[in-house]
């Protein structure tokens, strides 16, 4: 069952990657990158359940923090504001 969920999440990740490459607007690409980060965290969580390697939780936490910071920075860039405003 977990293997099937992993394949589904990996397939959805590829679809998000295609949206990042061929998205019509920058906002669509930004949303796809954010969803991709969430899917990677889900993949890490399923791998922890399947393999029992707990260091993947640390990878997931670091990934979601970097994804959040990247989303904030890109949103600031799209609104044409400086990062210190």
VMD Tcl script that draws the C-alpha trace (Angstrom):
set ca {
  {0.00 0.00 0.00}
  {2.78 2.44 0.89}
  {4.57 1.57 -2.34}
  {1.50 2.56 -4.36}
  {1.27 5.87 -2.50}
  {4.95 6.52 -3.20}
  {4.43 5.98 -6.92}
  {1.43 8.31 -6.89}
  {3.37 11.06 -5.13}
  {6.34 10.65 -7.48}
  {4.00 10.88 -10.49}
  {2.41 14.02 -9.09}
  {5.88 15.46 -8.53}
  {6.69 14.98 -12.21}
  {3.46 16.74 -13.14}
  {4.40 19.68 -10.91}
  {7.84 19.76 -12.50}
  {6.24 19.98 -15.95}
  {4.09 22.87 -14.68}
  {7.22 24.62 -13.43}
  {8.85 24.30 -16.84}
  {5.85 25.18 -19.00}
  {3.63 27.27 -16.71}
  {1.95 30.15 -18.49}
  {2.62 32.70 -15.74}
  {5.14 33.18 -12.98}
  {2.41 32.76 -10.36}
  {1.55 29.30 -11.75}
  {5.20 28.33 -11.53}
  {5.42 29.59 -7.97}
  {2.41 27.52 -6.90}
  {3.85 24.44 -8.64}
  {7.16 24.86 -6.79}
  {5.32 25.15 -3.49}
  {3.24 22.04 -4.20}
  {6.40 20.20 -5.27}
  {7.94 20.97 -1.87}
  {4.88 19.61 -0.10}
  {4.97 16.44 -2.21}
  {8.66 15.88 -1.39}
  {7.85 16.12 2.31}
  {5.08 13.55 1.81}
  {7.50 11.25 -0.01}
  {9.99 11.58 2.85}
  {7.26 10.77 5.38}
  {6.23 7.65 3.49}
  {9.85 6.56 3.19}
  {10.27 6.93 6.95}
  {7.27 4.66 7.47}
  {8.49 2.13 4.91}
  {12.21 2.01 5.77}
  {12.35 3.22 9.36}
  {15.22 5.64 8.66}
  {14.45 8.59 10.90}
  {16.97 10.99 9.35}
  {14.51 11.52 6.51}
  {12.30 13.49 8.90}
  {15.17 15.97 9.27}
  {15.42 16.18 5.50}
  {11.68 16.83 5.25}
  {11.80 19.59 7.87}
  {14.74 21.29 6.17}
  {13.02 21.00 2.78}
  {9.76 22.55 3.99}
  {11.59 25.45 5.68}
  {13.56 26.18 2.51}
  {10.40 25.89 0.45}
  {8.62 28.39 2.69}
  {11.49 30.88 2.54}
  {11.68 30.51 -1.24}
  {7.95 31.10 -1.60}
  {8.14 34.26 0.50}
  {11.13 35.55 -1.48}
  {9.47 34.84 -4.82}
  {6.23 36.50 -3.70}
  {8.21 39.60 -2.72}
  {9.94 39.56 -6.10}
  {6.66 39.26 -7.98}
  {5.18 42.23 -6.12}
  {8.31 44.24 -6.98}
  {9.15 44.93 -3.34}
  {12.55 44.65 -1.69}
  {13.13 41.87 0.80}
  {13.53 44.32 3.69}
  {10.10 45.95 3.23}
}
mol new
graphics top color blue
foreach p $ca { graphics top sphere $p radius 0.5 }
foreach p [lrange $ca 0 end-1] q [lrange $ca 1 end] { graphics top cylinder $p $q radius 0.2 }
display resetview
